[in-house]
Amino acid sequence: MSASPLISAVFRKSSLSGGGDNCVEVATNLPGLVAVRDSKDPSGPALAFTPAQWRSFIGRVNTGAFDA
């Protein structure tokens, strides 16, 4: 996605991340958009989801749907 919609994004990473740089950062302050990026490359690409898509993904993570 282009950087312009993300100019006002406030990215955060989990307090459980341990302060390392191998994390996913999430911005939820954008209307109608949840942005996700790699903490090692903050100026790199970001993925964009609708809030409903993001809730669905998080719900599936919490139920173990992606556990190997």
C-alpha positions in Angstrom: 0.0 0.0 0.0 1.2 3.5 -0.5 2.6 5.5 2.4 0.1 8.4 2.2 -2.8 6.8 4.1 -0.3 5.8 6.8 1.1 9.2 7.5 -1.0 9.5 10.6 -0.7 5.9 11.7 0.5 5.3 15.2 2.1 1.9 15.2 2.6 -0.1 18.4 4.0 -3.5 19.2 2.9 -5.9 22.0 4.3 -5.3 25.4 5.0 -9.0 25.4 7.4 -8.6 22.5 10.4 -8.3 24.8 11.7 -5.1 23.2 13.3 -6.9 20.3 13.1 -6.0 16.6 11.5 -9.2 15.4 8.0 -8.0 15.9 4.8 -7.1 14.1 3.6 -3.5 14.7 -0.1 -2.6 14.4 -1.8 0.7 13.9 -5.5 0.8 14.8 -6.0 4.6 14.9 -6.9 4.9 11.2 -10.6 5.1 10.3 -11.7 1.9 8.6 -8.2 0.5 8.4 -5.8 -1.6 10.4 -2.2 -1.4 9.2 0.4 -4.0 10.0 4.2 -3.8 9.4 7.5 -5.4 10.3 9.3 -3.6 13.2 12.6 -4.2 11.5 11.6 -2.2 8.5 9.3 0.7 9.7 9.6 2.6 6.4 8.9 -0.6 4.3 5.6 -1.9 3.1 2.6 -2.4 5.3 -0.4 -4.6 5.0 -3.9 -3.1 5.3 -7.0 -4.8 6.6 -10.5 -3.7 7.4 -11.3 -3.8 11.1 -13.6 -6.9 10.5 -10.8 -8.7 8.7 -8.4 -8.0 11.5 -10.8 -9.1 14.2 -11.4 -12.4 12.2 -7.6 -13.0 11.9 -7.0 -12.3 15.6 -9.9 -14.5 16.6 -8.4 -17.4 14.5 -5.0 -16.8 16.1 -6.5 -17.0 19.6 -8.3 -20.3 18.8 -5.1 -21.9 17.5 -6.2 -22.1 13.9 -2.7 -21.4 12.6 -0.8 -23.6 15.1 1.4 -26.1 13.3 
